[in-house]
Amino acid sequence: VQLQASGGGLVQAGGSLRLSCVASGRTFSNYGMGWFRQTPGKEREFVAATIWSGTSTYYADSVKGRFTISRDNAKNTVALQMSSLKPEDTAVYYCAAGLGTAYGGDYYSPRKYGYWGQGTQVTVSS
């Protein structure tokens, strides 16, 4: 499956951004979907995930209550709505697809995702 992420940009602290990821090439609803982020010199960090149906979602403690992940299987898309952004949210954000996370299973581990988008930069200024 090929993934194309978009929607990043520069925003002031307290603002909002919506990231989108479009999938192609395979049956999208077979995959669990996740968002991760990475800053220079650090490991890729789990942000949010959803199972194949979108009926279960998971969040890192650092974004819980501020970010919302959603998916539309008819449009092969997954989105990350980010609100109340903080400077520490600055990172490159990646969407990912994993067969092993379709029903949850270790959704927080990058190793469970076999397909990755190219990343989109989010910068939050103070």
KESEGU-837496 format. One record per atom (N, C-alpha, C): residue number from 1; residue in one letter; x, z, y. Coordinates in nm, 3 decimals. Layout:
<kefi num="NUM" residu="A" X="X" Z="Z" Y="Y"/>
...
***
This chain:
<kefi num="1" residu="V" X="0.085" Z="0.000" Y="-0.118"/>
<kefi num="1" residu="V" X="0.000" Z="0.000" Y="0.000"/>
<kefi num="1" residu="V" X="0.089" Z="0.000" Y="0.124"/>
<kefi num="2" residu="Q" X="0.050" Z="-0.081" Y="0.222"/>
<kefi num="2" residu="Q" X="0.123" Z="-0.086" Y="0.349"/>
<kefi num="2" residu="Q" X="0.047" Z="-0.005" Y="0.453"/>
<kefi num="3" residu="L" X="0.122" Z="0.070" Y="0.533"/>
<kefi num="3" residu="L" X="0.061" Z="0.157" Y="0.633"/>
<kefi num="3" residu="L" X="0.116" Z="0.123" Y="0.772"/>
<kefi num="4" residu="Q" X="0.028" Z="0.117" Y="0.869"/>
<kefi num="4" residu="Q" X="0.066" Z="0.087" Y="1.006"/>
<kefi num="4" residu="Q" X="0.007" Z="0.193" Y="1.096"/>
<kefi num="5" residu="A" X="0.095" Z="0.275" Y="1.155"/>
<kefi num="5" residu="A" X="0.050" Z="0.383" Y="1.243"/>
<kefi num="5" residu="A" X="0.058" Z="0.339" Y="1.388"/>
<kefi num="6" residu="S" X="-0.031" Z="0.395" Y="1.469"/>
<kefi num="6" residu="S" X="-0.032" Z="0.365" Y="1.612"/>
<kefi num="6" residu="S" X="-0.095" Z="0.482" Y="1.688"/>
<kefi num="7" residu="G" X="-0.085" Z="0.477" Y="1.819"/>
<kefi num="7" residu="G" X="-0.154" Z="0.574" Y="1.901"/>
<kefi num="7" residu="G" X="-0.066" Z="0.678" Y="1.968"/>
<kefi num="8" residu="G" X="0.062" Z="0.677" Y="1.938"/>
<kefi num="8" residu="G" X="0.151" Z="0.773" Y="2.000"/>
<kefi num="8" residu="G" X="0.171" Z="0.743" Y="2.147"/>
<kefi num="9" residu="G" X="0.237" Z="0.835" Y="2.215"/>
<kefi num="9" residu="G" X="0.263" Z="0.816" Y="2.357"/>
<kefi num="9" residu="G" X="0.309" Z="0.943" Y="2.423"/>
<kefi num="10" residu="L" X="0.310" Z="0.940" Y="2.555"/>
<kefi num="10" residu="L" X="0.351" Z="1.053" Y="2.637"/>
<kefi num="10" residu="L" X="0.226" Z="1.120" Y="2.695"/>
<kefi num="11" residu="V" X="0.218" Z="1.251" Y="2.678"/>
<kefi num="11" residu="V" X="0.102" Z="1.324" Y="2.728"/>
<kefi num="11" residu="V" X="0.149" Z="1.458" Y="2.780"/>
<kefi num="12" residu="Q" X="0.077" Z="1.511" Y="2.877"/>
<kefi num="12" residu="Q" X="0.110" Z="1.643" Y="2.929"/>
<kefi num="12" residu="Q" X="0.058" Z="1.752" Y="2.836"/>
<kefi num="13" residu="A" X="0.122" Z="1.865" Y="2.842"/>
<kefi num="13" residu="A" X="0.078" Z="1.981" Y="2.763"/>
<kefi num="13" residu="A" X="-0.068" Z="2.010" Y="2.793"/>
<kefi num="14" residu="G" X="-0.143" Z="2.038" Y="2.686"/>
<kefi num="14" residu="G" X="-0.285" Z="2.061" Y="2.699"/>
<kefi num="14" residu="G" X="-0.370" Z="1.937" Y="2.681"/>
<kefi num="15" residu="G" X="-0.305" Z="1.822" Y="2.678"/>
<kefi num="15" residu="G" X="-0.376" Z="1.697" Y="2.663"/>
<kefi num="15" residu="G" X="-0.406" Z="1.662" Y="2.519"/>
<kefi num="16" residu="S" X="-0.459" Z="1.542" Y="2.501"/>
<kefi num="16" residu="S" X="-0.501" Z="1.496" Y="2.368"/>
<kefi num="16" residu="S" X="-0.447" Z="1.357" Y="2.340"/>
<kefi num="17" residu="L" X="-0.431" Z="1.330" Y="2.212"/>
<kefi num="17" residu="L" X="-0.395" Z="1.197" Y="2.164"/>
<kefi num="17" residu="L" X="-0.464" Z="1.176" Y="2.030"/>
<kefi num="18" residu="R" X="-0.490" Z="1.050" Y="2.000"/>
<kefi num="18" residu="R" X="-0.547" Z="1.017" Y="1.870"/>
<kefi num="18" residu="R" X="-0.457" Z="0.916" Y="1.802"/>
<kefi num="19" residu="L" X="-0.404" Z="0.954" Y="1.688"/>
<kefi num="19" residu="L" X="-0.323" Z="0.864" Y="1.607"/>
<kefi num="19" residu="L" X="-0.411" Z="0.796" Y="1.504"/>
<kefi num="20" residu="S" X="-0.380" Z="0.671" Y="1.476"/>
<kefi num="20" residu="S" X="-0.452" Z="0.596" Y="1.375"/>
<kefi num="20" residu="S" X="-0.353" Z="0.534" Y="1.277"/>
<kefi num="21" residu="C" X="-0.399" Z="0.516" Y="1.156"/>
<kefi num="21" residu="C" X="-0.316" Z="0.454" Y="1.052"/>
<kefi num="21" residu="C" X="-0.406" Z="0.362" Y="0.971"/>
<kefi num="22" residu="V" X="-0.367" Z="0.236" Y="0.965"/>
<kefi num="22" residu="V" X="-0.442" Z="0.137" Y="0.891"/>
<kefi num="22" residu="V" X="-0.368" Z="0.103" Y="0.763"/>
<kefi num="23" residu="A" X="-0.438" Z="0.101" Y="0.652"/>
<kefi num="23" residu="A" X="-0.378" Z="0.071" Y="0.523"/>
<kefi num="23" residu="A" X="-0.422" Z="-0.066" Y="0.474"/>
<kefi num="24" residu="S" X="-0.334" Z="-0.129" Y="0.400"/>
<kefi num="24" residu="S" X="-0.368" Z="-0.257" Y="0.340"/>
<kefi num="24" residu="S" X="-0.294" Z="-0.271" Y="0.208"/>
<kefi num="25" residu="G" X="-0.346" Z="-0.356" Y="0.122"/>
<kefi num="25" residu="G" X="-0.275" Z="-0.392" Y="0.000"/>
<kefi num="25" residu="G" X="-0.325" Z="-0.329" Y="-0.127"/>
<kefi num="26" residu="R" X="-0.382" Z="-0.212" Y="-0.121"/>
<kefi num="26" residu="R" X="-0.432" Z="-0.145" Y="-0.242"/>
<kefi num="26" residu="R" X="-0.567" Z="-0.082" Y="-0.210"/>
<kefi num="27" residu="T" X="-0.629" Z="-0.025" Y="-0.312"/>
<kefi num="27" residu="T" X="-0.756" Z="0.041" Y="-0.292"/>
<kefi num="27" residu="T" X="-0.735" Z="0.173" Y="-0.219"/>
<kefi num="28" residu="F" X="-0.771" Z="0.175" Y="-0.093"/>
<kefi num="28" residu="F" X="-0.741" Z="0.288" Y="-0.006"/>
<kefi num="28" residu="F" X="-0.798" Z="0.418" Y="-0.059"/>
<kefi num="29" residu="S" X="-0.917" Z="0.413" Y="-0.115"/>
<kefi num="29" residu="S" X="-0.983" Z="0.536" Y="-0.159"/>
<kefi num="29" residu="S" X="-0.920" Z="0.597" Y="-0.284"/>
<kefi num="30" residu="N" X="-0.821" Z="0.533" Y="-0.341"/>
<kefi num="30" residu="N" X="-0.747" Z="0.591" Y="-0.453"/>
<kefi num="30" residu="N" X="-0.643" Z="0.693" Y="-0.408"/>
<kefi num="31" residu="Y" X="-0.617" Z="0.697" Y="-0.278"/>
<kefi num="31" residu="Y" X="-0.505" Z="0.773" Y="-0.227"/>
<kefi num="31" residu="Y" X="-0.547" Z="0.892" Y="-0.142"/>
<kefi num="32" residu="G" X="-0.472" Z="1.003" Y="-0.162"/>
<kefi num="32" residu="G" X="-0.476" Z="1.107" Y="-0.063"/>
<kefi num="32" residu="G" X="-0.392" Z="1.061" Y="0.055"/>
<kefi num="33" residu="M" X="-0.429" Z="1.105" Y="0.176"/>
<kefi num="33" residu="M" X="-0.360" Z="1.063" Y="0.296"/>
<kefi num="33" residu="M" X="-0.308" Z="1.185" Y="0.371"/>
<kefi num="34" residu="G" X="-0.190" Z="1.169" Y="0.427"/>
<kefi num="34" residu="G" X="-0.131" Z="1.281" Y="0.501"/>
<kefi num="34" residu="G" X="-0.066" Z="1.233" Y="0.628"/>
<kefi num="35" residu="W" X="-0.049" Z="1.328" Y="0.719"/>
<kefi num="35" residu="W" X="0.032" Z="1.307" Y="0.839"/>
<kefi num="35" residu="W" X="0.146" Z="1.407" Y="0.837"/>
<kefi num="36" residu="F" X="0.263" Z="1.357" Y="0.866"/>
<kefi num="36" residu="F" X="0.383" Z="1.439" Y="0.876"/>
<kefi num="36" residu="F" X="0.449" Z="1.411" Y="1.009"/>
<kefi num="37" residu="R" X="0.541" Z="1.497" Y="1.049"/>
<kefi num="37" residu="R" X="0.614" Z="1.473" Y="1.171"/>
<kefi num="37" residu="R" X="0.760" Z="1.514" Y="1.151"/>
<kefi num="38" residu="Q" X="0.844" Z="1.455" Y="1.234"/>
<kefi num="38" residu="Q" X="0.987" Z="1.481" Y="1.221"/>
<kefi num="38" residu="Q" X="1.053" Z="1.475" Y="1.356"/>
<kefi num="39" residu="T" X="1.143" Z="1.570" Y="1.379"/>
<kefi num="39" residu="T" X="1.227" Z="1.570" Y="1.498"/>
<kefi num="39" residu="T" X="1.372" Z="1.554" Y="1.454"/>
<kefi num="40" residu="P" X="1.459" Z="1.508" Y="1.543"/>
<kefi num="40" residu="P" X="1.599" Z="1.483" Y="1.506"/>
<kefi num="40" residu="P" X="1.665" Z="1.606" Y="1.444"/>
<kefi num="41" residu="G" X="1.730" Z="1.585" Y="1.333"/>
<kefi num="41" residu="G" X="1.804" Z="1.690" Y="1.267"/>
<kefi num="41" residu="G" X="1.721" Z="1.783" Y="1.182"/>
<kefi num="42" residu="K" X="1.591" Z="1.758" Y="1.175"/>
<kefi num="42" residu="K" X="1.504" Z="1.844" Y="1.095"/>
<kefi num="42" residu="K" X="1.438" Z="1.764" Y="0.984"/>
<kefi num="43" residu="E" X="1.391" Z="1.836" Y="0.883"/>
<kefi num="43" residu="E" X="1.321" Z="1.771" Y="0.773"/>
<kefi num="43" residu="E" X="1.180" Z="1.732" Y="0.818"/>
<kefi num="44" residu="R" X="1.126" Z="1.636" Y="0.745"/>
<kefi num="44" residu="R" X="0.989" Z="1.594" Y="0.773"/>
<kefi num="44" residu="R" X="0.895" Z="1.710" Y="0.743"/>
<kefi num="45" residu="E" X="0.802" Z="1.734" Y="0.833"/>
<kefi num="45" residu="E" X="0.716" Z="1.852" Y="0.829"/>
<kefi num="45" residu="E" X="0.570" Z="1.811" Y="0.808"/>
<kefi num="46" residu="F" X="0.505" Z="1.880" Y="0.717"/>
<kefi num="46" residu="F" X="0.363" Z="1.854" Y="0.692"/>
<kefi num="46" residu="F" X="0.280" Z="1.893" Y="0.815"/>
<kefi num="47" residu="V" X="0.181" Z="1.807" Y="0.845"/>
<kefi num="47" residu="V" X="0.091" Z="1.834" Y="0.956"/>
<kefi num="47" residu="V" X="-0.053" Z="1.849" Y="0.905"/>
<kefi num="48" residu="A" X="-0.102" Z="1.748" Y="0.834"/>
<kefi num="48" residu="A" X="-0.241" Z="1.749" Y="0.789"/>
<kefi num="48" residu="A" X="-0.256" Z="1.653" Y="0.673"/>
<kefi num="49" residu="A" X="-0.359" Z="1.677" Y="0.590"/>
<kefi num="49" residu="A" X="-0.385" Z="1.589" Y="0.478"/>
<kefi num="49" residu="A" X="-0.533" Z="1.591" Y="0.445"/>
<kefi num="50" residu="T" X="-0.575" Z="1.486" Y="0.374"/>
<kefi num="50" residu="T" X="-0.713" Z="1.479" Y="0.329"/>
<kefi num="50" residu="T" X="-0.716" Z="1.412" Y="0.192"/>
<kefi num="51" residu="I" X="-0.812" Z="1.453" Y="0.110"/>
<kefi num="51" residu="I" X="-0.824" Z="1.392" Y="-0.022"/>
<kefi num="51" residu="I" X="-0.891" Z="1.257" Y="-0.011"/>
<kefi num="52" residu="W" X="-0.909" Z="1.189" Y="-0.124"/>
<kefi num="52" residu="W" X="-0.957" Z="1.051" Y="-0.126"/>
<kefi num="52" residu="W" X="-1.091" Z="1.033" Y="-0.055"/>
<kefi num="53" residu="S" X="-1.177" Z="1.132" Y="-0.062"/>
<kefi num="53" residu="S" X="-1.311" Z="1.120" Y="-0.006"/>
<kefi num="53" residu="S" X="-1.320" Z="1.169" Y="0.138"/>
<kefi num="54" residu="G" X="-1.219" Z="1.242" Y="0.183"/>
<kefi num="54" residu="G" X="-1.225" Z="1.301" Y="0.315"/>
<kefi num="54" residu="G" X="-1.301" Z="1.431" Y="0.322"/>
<kefi num="55" residu="T" X="-1.354" Z="1.477" Y="0.209"/>
<kefi num="55" residu="T" X="-1.437" Z="1.597" Y="0.210"/>
<kefi num="55" residu="T" X="-1.356" Z="1.726" Y="0.209"/>
<kefi num="56" residu="S" X="-1.228" Z="1.716" Y="0.178"/>
<kefi num="56" residu="S" X="-1.139" Z="1.832" Y="0.188"/>
<kefi num="56" residu="S" X="-1.021" Z="1.796" Y="0.278"/>
<kefi num="57" residu="T" X="-0.991" Z="1.884" Y="0.368"/>
<kefi num="57" residu="T" X="-0.879" Z="1.862" Y="0.460"/>
<kefi num="57" residu="T" X="-0.790" Z="1.987" Y="0.462"/>
<kefi num="58" residu="Y" X="-0.664" Z="1.964" Y="0.497"/>
<kefi num="58" residu="Y" X="-0.565" Z="2.071" Y="0.496"/>
<kefi num="58" residu="Y" X="-0.479" Z="2.057" Y="0.621"/>
<kefi num="59" residu="Y" X="-0.435" Z="2.171" Y="0.674"/>
<kefi num="59" residu="Y" X="-0.358" Z="2.170" Y="0.797"/>
<kefi num="59" residu="Y" X="-0.242" Z="2.270" Y="0.790"/>
<kefi num="60" residu="A" X="-0.135" Z="2.234" Y="0.857"/>
<kefi num="60" residu="A" X="-0.029" Z="2.330" Y="0.880"/>
<kefi num="60" residu="A" X="-0.081" Z="2.438" Y="0.974"/>
<kefi num="61" residu="D" X="-0.032" Z="2.558" Y="0.957"/>
<kefi num="61" residu="D" X="-0.077" Z="2.669" Y="1.042"/>
<kefi num="61" residu="D" X="-0.053" Z="2.639" Y="1.190"/>
<kefi num="62" residu="S" X="0.053" Z="2.567" Y="1.219"/>
<kefi num="62" residu="S" X="0.092" Z="2.540" Y="1.357"/>
<kefi num="62" residu="S" X="-0.006" Z="2.448" Y="1.429"/>
<kefi num="63" residu="V" X="-0.089" Z="2.375" Y="1.355"/>
<kefi num="63" residu="V" X="-0.181" Z="2.281" Y="1.419"/>
<kefi num="63" residu="V" X="-0.327" Z="2.313" Y="1.392"/>
<kefi num="64" residu="K" X="-0.351" Z="2.411" Y="1.307"/>
<kefi num="64" residu="K" X="-0.488" Z="2.445" Y="1.270"/>
<kefi num="64" residu="K" X="-0.569" Z="2.483" Y="1.394"/>
<kefi num="65" residu="G" X="-0.688" Z="2.426" Y="1.404"/>
<kefi num="65" residu="G" X="-0.772" Z="2.450" Y="1.519"/>
<kefi num="65" residu="G" X="-0.748" Z="2.356" Y="1.635"/>
<kefi num="66" residu="R" X="-0.638" Z="2.282" Y="1.631"/>
<kefi num="66" residu="R" X="-0.606" Z="2.188" Y="1.739"/>
<kefi num="66" residu="R" X="-0.610" Z="2.042" Y="1.692"/>
<kefi num="67" residu="F" X="-0.574" Z="2.018" Y="1.567"/>
<kefi num="67" residu="F" X="-0.570" Z="1.883" Y="1.512"/>
<kefi num="67" residu="F" X="-0.681" Z="1.865" Y="1.410"/>
<kefi num="68" residu="T" X="-0.730" Z="1.743" Y="1.401"/>
<kefi num="68" residu="T" X="-0.832" Z="1.709" Y="1.302"/>
<kefi num="68" residu="T" X="-0.797" Z="1.578" Y="1.234"/>
<kefi num="69" residu="I" X="-0.792" Z="1.581" Y="1.102"/>
<kefi num="69" residu="I" X="-0.767" Z="1.458" Y="1.026"/>
<kefi num="69" residu="I" X="-0.900" Z="1.407" Y="0.974"/>
<kefi num="70" residu="S" X="-0.915" Z="1.275" Y="0.975"/>
<kefi num="70" residu="S" X="-1.036" Z="1.213" Y="0.922"/>
<kefi num="70" residu="S" X="-1.000" Z="1.077" Y="0.865"/>
<kefi num="71" residu="R" X="-1.084" Z="1.028" Y="0.776"/>
<kefi num="71" residu="R" X="-1.059" Z="0.897" Y="0.718"/>
<kefi num="71" residu="R" X="-1.189" Z="0.819" Y="0.707"/>
<kefi num="72" residu="D" X="-1.175" Z="0.688" Y="0.708"/>
<kefi num="72" residu="D" X="-1.288" Z="0.598" Y="0.692"/>
<kefi num="72" residu="D" X="-1.249" Z="0.499" Y="0.583"/>
<kefi num="73" residu="N" X="-1.300" Z="0.522" Y="0.463"/>
<kefi num="73" residu="N" X="-1.261" Z="0.437" Y="0.350"/>
<kefi num="73" residu="N" X="-1.314" Z="0.295" Y="0.363"/>
<kefi num="74" residu="A" X="-1.420" Z="0.278" Y="0.437"/>
<kefi num="74" residu="A" X="-1.474" Z="0.142" Y="0.457"/>
<kefi num="74" residu="A" X="-1.383" Z="0.060" Y="0.547"/>
<kefi num="75" residu="K" X="-1.309" Z="0.128" Y="0.633"/>
<kefi num="75" residu="K" X="-1.220" Z="0.058" Y="0.727"/>
<kefi num="75" residu="K" X="-1.073" Z="0.076" Y="0.692"/>
<kefi num="76" residu="N" X="-1.046" Z="0.147" Y="0.580"/>
<kefi num="76" residu="N" X="-0.908" Z="0.170" Y="0.537"/>
<kefi num="76" residu="N" X="-0.823" Z="0.237" Y="0.644"/>
<kefi num="77" residu="T" X="-0.880" Z="0.335" Y="0.710"/>
<kefi num="77" residu="T" X="-0.808" Z="0.402" Y="0.817"/>
<kefi num="77" residu="T" X="-0.810" Z="0.554" Y="0.799"/>
<kefi num="78" residu="V" X="-0.706" Z="0.615" Y="0.851"/>
<kefi num="78" residu="V" X="-0.700" Z="0.760" Y="0.863"/>
<kefi num="78" residu="V" X="-0.655" Z="0.790" Y="1.006"/>
<kefi num="79" residu="A" X="-0.714" Z="0.891" Y="1.063"/>
<kefi num="79" residu="A" X="-0.685" Z="0.926" Y="1.202"/>
<kefi num="79" residu="A" X="-0.643" Z="1.072" Y="1.212"/>
<kefi num="80" residu="L" X="-0.568" Z="1.100" Y="1.317"/>
<kefi num="80" residu="L" X="-0.531" Z="1.237" Y="1.349"/>
<kefi num="80" residu="L" X="-0.564" Z="1.260" Y="1.496"/>
<kefi num="81" residu="Q" X="-0.668" Z="1.335" Y="1.520"/>
<kefi num="81" residu="Q" X="-0.705" Z="1.372" Y="1.656"/>
<kefi num="81" residu="Q" X="-0.630" Z="1.497" Y="1.694"/>
<kefi num="82" residu="M" X="-0.550" Z="1.488" Y="1.800"/>
<kefi num="82" residu="M" X="-0.467" Z="1.599" Y="1.842"/>
<kefi num="82" residu="M" X="-0.512" Z="1.648" Y="1.979"/>
<kefi num="83" residu="S" X="-0.542" Z="1.774" Y="1.988"/>
<kefi num="83" residu="S" X="-0.587" Z="1.833" Y="2.113"/>
<kefi num="83" residu="S" X="-0.502" Z="1.954" Y="2.146"/>
<kefi num="84" residu="S" X="-0.513" Z="1.999" Y="2.270"/>
<kefi num="84" residu="S" X="-0.436" Z="2.116" Y="2.316"/>
<kefi num="84" residu="S" X="-0.289" Z="2.102" Y="2.279"/>
<kefi num="85" residu="L" X="-0.236" Z="1.986" Y="2.307"/>
<kefi num="85" residu="L" X="-0.098" Z="1.956" Y="2.265"/>
<kefi num="85" residu="L" X="0.002" Z="2.046" Y="2.337"/>
<kefi num="86" residu="K" X="0.108" Z="2.075" Y="2.264"/>
<kefi num="86" residu="K" X="0.215" Z="2.162" Y="2.314"/>
<kefi num="86" residu="K" X="0.346" Z="2.085" Y="2.309"/>
<kefi num="87" residu="P" X="0.443" Z="2.123" Y="2.392"/>
<kefi num="87" residu="P" X="0.573" Z="2.055" Y="2.386"/>
<kefi num="87" residu="P" X="0.634" Z="2.057" Y="2.246"/>
<kefi num="88" residu="E" X="0.609" Z="2.161" Y="2.171"/>
<kefi num="88" residu="E" X="0.666" Z="2.169" Y="2.035"/>
<kefi num="88" residu="E" X="0.598" Z="2.073" Y="1.937"/>
<kefi num="89" residu="D" X="0.493" Z="2.005" Y="1.979"/>
<kefi num="89" residu="D" X="0.433" Z="1.901" Y="1.896"/>
<kefi num="89" residu="D" X="0.507" Z="1.768" Y="1.909"/>
<kefi num="90" residu="T" X="0.602" Z="1.762" Y="2.001"/>
<kefi num="90" residu="T" X="0.680" Z="1.640" Y="2.019"/>
<kefi num="90" residu="T" X="0.755" Z="1.606" Y="1.893"/>
<kefi num="91" residu="A" X="0.736" Z="1.484" Y="1.845"/>
<kefi num="91" residu="A" X="0.797" Z="1.439" Y="1.720"/>
<kefi num="91" residu="A" X="0.758" Z="1.295" Y="1.694"/>
<kefi num="92" residu="V" X="0.821" Z="1.237" Y="1.594"/>
<kefi num="92" residu="V" X="0.772" Z="1.111" Y="1.539"/>
<kefi num="92" residu="V" X="0.673" Z="1.146" Y="1.428"/>
<kefi num="93" residu="Y" X="0.556" Z="1.089" Y="1.437"/>
<kefi num="93" residu="Y" X="0.450" Z="1.118" Y="1.341"/>
<kefi num="93" residu="Y" X="0.437" Z="1.002" Y="1.242"/>
<kefi num="94" residu="Y" X="0.427" Z="1.038" Y="1.115"/>
<kefi num="94" residu="Y" X="0.417" Z="0.941" Y="1.007"/>
<kefi num="94" residu="Y" X="0.288" Z="0.963" Y="0.928"/>
<kefi num="95" residu="C" X="0.221" Z="0.854" Y="0.896"/>
<kefi num="95" residu="C" X="0.113" Z="0.864" Y="0.800"/>
<kefi num="95" residu="C" X="0.169" Z="0.829" Y="0.662"/>
<kefi num="96" residu="A" X="0.107" Z="0.883" Y="0.560"/>
<kefi num="96" residu="A" X="0.156" Z="0.864" Y="0.424"/>
<kefi num="96" residu="A" X="0.040" Z="0.860" Y="0.326"/>
<kefi num="97" residu="A" X="0.060" Z="0.788" Y="0.218"/>
<kefi num="97" residu="A" X="-0.041" Z="0.774" Y="0.113"/>
<kefi num="97" residu="A" X="0.019" Z="0.816" Y="-0.020"/>
<kefi num="98" residu="G" X="-0.058" Z="0.889" Y="-0.098"/>
<kefi num="98" residu="G" X="-0.008" Z="0.935" Y="-0.226"/>
<kefi num="98" residu="G" X="-0.117" Z="0.936" Y="-0.332"/>
<kefi num="99" residu="L" X="-0.089" Z="0.877" Y="-0.446"/>
<kefi num="99" residu="L" X="-0.183" Z="0.884" Y="-0.558"/>
<kefi num="99" residu="L" X="-0.196" Z="1.027" Y="-0.607"/>
<kefi num="100" residu="G" X="-0.085" Z="1.100" Y="-0.607"/>
<kefi num="100" residu="G" X="-0.084" Z="1.237" Y="-0.658"/>
<kefi num="100" residu="G" X="-0.160" Z="1.336" Y="-0.572"/>
<kefi num="101" residu="T" X="-0.191" Z="1.298" Y="-0.450"/>
<kefi num="101" residu="T" X="-0.263" Z="1.388" Y="-0.360"/>
<kefi num="101" residu="T" X="-0.409" Z="1.347" Y="-0.343"/>
<kefi num="102" residu="A" X="-0.454" Z="1.255" Y="-0.424"/>
<kefi num="102" residu="A" X="-0.591" Z="1.206" Y="-0.410"/>
<kefi num="102" residu="A" X="-0.694" Z="1.318" Y="-0.423"/>
<kefi num="103" residu="Y" X="-0.662" Z="1.418" Y="-0.505"/>
<kefi num="103" residu="Y" X="-0.752" Z="1.532" Y="-0.523"/>
<kefi num="103" residu="Y" X="-0.692" Z="1.662" Y="-0.472"/>
<kefi num="104" residu="G" X="-0.593" Z="1.650" Y="-0.387"/>
<kefi num="104" residu="G" X="-0.533" Z="1.770" Y="-0.328"/>
<kefi num="104" residu="G" X="-0.388" Z="1.782" Y="-0.366"/>
<kefi num="105" residu="G" X="-0.362" Z="1.839" Y="-0.479"/>
<kefi num="105" residu="G" X="-0.234" Z="1.857" Y="-0.546"/>
<kefi num="105" residu="G" X="-0.107" Z="1.843" Y="-0.463"/>
<kefi num="106" residu="D" X="-0.051" Z="1.955" Y="-0.417"/>
<kefi num="106" residu="D" X="0.076" Z="1.955" Y="-0.343"/>
<kefi num="106" residu="D" X="0.072" Z="1.862" Y="-0.223"/>
<kefi num="107" residu="Y" X="-0.037" Z="1.861" Y="-0.152"/>
<kefi num="107" residu="Y" X="-0.059" Z="1.773" Y="-0.037"/>
<kefi num="107" residu="Y" X="0.046" Z="1.793" Y="0.072"/>
<kefi num="108" residu="Y" X="0.112" Z="1.909" Y="0.074"/>
<kefi num="108" residu="Y" X="0.206" Z="1.946" Y="0.180"/>
<kefi num="108" residu="Y" X="0.347" Z="1.892" Y="0.154"/>
<kefi num="109" residu="S" X="0.370" Z="1.838" Y="0.035"/>
<kefi num="109" residu="S" X="0.505" Z="1.795" Y="-0.003"/>
<kefi num="109" residu="S" X="0.524" Z="1.647" Y="0.023"/>
<kefi num="110" residu="P" X="0.624" Z="1.611" Y="0.103"/>
<kefi num="110" residu="P" X="0.651" Z="1.468" Y="0.126"/>
<kefi num="110" residu="P" X="0.679" Z="1.392" Y="-0.004"/>
<kefi num="111" residu="R" X="0.729" Z="1.463" Y="-0.104"/>
<kefi num="111" residu="R" X="0.763" Z="1.396" Y="-0.231"/>
<kefi num="111" residu="R" X="0.640" Z="1.343" Y="-0.304"/>
<kefi num="112" residu="K" X="0.523" Z="1.395" Y="-0.267"/>
<kefi num="112" residu="K" X="0.401" Z="1.352" Y="-0.335"/>
<kefi num="112" residu="K" X="0.343" Z="1.223" Y="-0.276"/>
<kefi num="113" residu="Y" X="0.407" Z="1.171" Y="-0.174"/>
<kefi num="113" residu="Y" X="0.357" Z="1.052" Y="-0.107"/>
<kefi num="113" residu="Y" X="0.454" Z="0.937" Y="-0.132"/>
<kefi num="114" residu="G" X="0.404" Z="0.832" Y="-0.189"/>
<kefi num="114" residu="G" X="0.490" Z="0.720" Y="-0.223"/>
<kefi num="114" residu="G" X="0.496" Z="0.611" Y="-0.118"/>
<kefi num="115" residu="Y" X="0.408" Z="0.619" Y="-0.020"/>
<kefi num="115" residu="Y" X="0.401" Z="0.514" Y="0.081"/>
<kefi num="115" residu="Y" X="0.396" Z="0.577" Y="0.220"/>
<kefi num="116" residu="W" X="0.473" Z="0.515" Y="0.310"/>
<kefi num="116" residu="W" X="0.486" Z="0.571" Y="0.444"/>
<kefi num="116" residu="W" X="0.471" Z="0.462" Y="0.549"/>
<kefi num="117" residu="G" X="0.411" Z="0.500" Y="0.660"/>
<kefi num="117" residu="G" X="0.407" Z="0.412" Y="0.775"/>
<kefi num="117" residu="G" X="0.538" Z="0.420" Y="0.851"/>
<kefi num="118" residu="Q" X="0.549" Z="0.344" Y="0.957"/>
<kefi num="118" residu="Q" X="0.674" Z="0.331" Y="1.030"/>
<kefi num="118" residu="Q" X="0.698" Z="0.443" Y="1.130"/>
<kefi num="119" residu="G" X="0.598" Z="0.524" Y="1.158"/>
<kefi num="119" residu="G" X="0.615" Z="0.632" Y="1.253"/>
<kefi num="119" residu="G" X="0.574" Z="0.593" Y="1.393"/>
<kefi num="120" residu="T" X="0.519" Z="0.690" Y="1.465"/>
<kefi num="120" residu="T" X="0.481" Z="0.667" Y="1.604"/>
<kefi num="120" residu="T" X="0.522" Z="0.791" Y="1.684"/>
<kefi num="121" residu="Q" X="0.585" Z="0.768" Y="1.798"/>
<kefi num="121" residu="Q" X="0.641" Z="0.877" Y="1.876"/>
<kefi num="121" residu="Q" X="0.533" Z="0.946" Y="1.960"/>
<kefi num="122" residu="V" X="0.531" Z="1.077" Y="1.951"/>
<kefi num="122" residu="V" X="0.445" Z="1.159" Y="2.036"/>
<kefi num="122" residu="V" X="0.535" Z="1.250" Y="2.119"/>
<kefi num="123" residu="T" X="0.522" Z="1.242" Y="2.249"/>
<kefi num="123" residu="T" X="0.601" Z="1.325" Y="2.339"/>
<kefi num="123" residu="T" X="0.506" Z="1.404" Y="2.429"/>
<kefi num="124" residu="V" X="0.521" Z="1.536" Y="2.426"/>
<kefi num="124" residu="V" X="0.437" Z="1.625" Y="2.506"/>
<kefi num="124" residu="V" X="0.525" Z="1.690" Y="2.612"/>
<kefi num="125" residu="S" X="0.495" Z="1.664" Y="2.736"/>
<kefi num="125" residu="S" X="0.575" Z="1.719" Y="2.845"/>
<kefi num="125" residu="S" X="0.513" Z="1.850" Y="2.893"/>
<kefi num="126" residu="S" X="0.602" Z="1.939" Y="2.938"/>
<kefi num="126" residu="S" X="0.555" Z="2.071" Y="2.983"/>
<kefi num="126" residu="S" X="0.523" Z="2.070" Y="3.131"/>
***
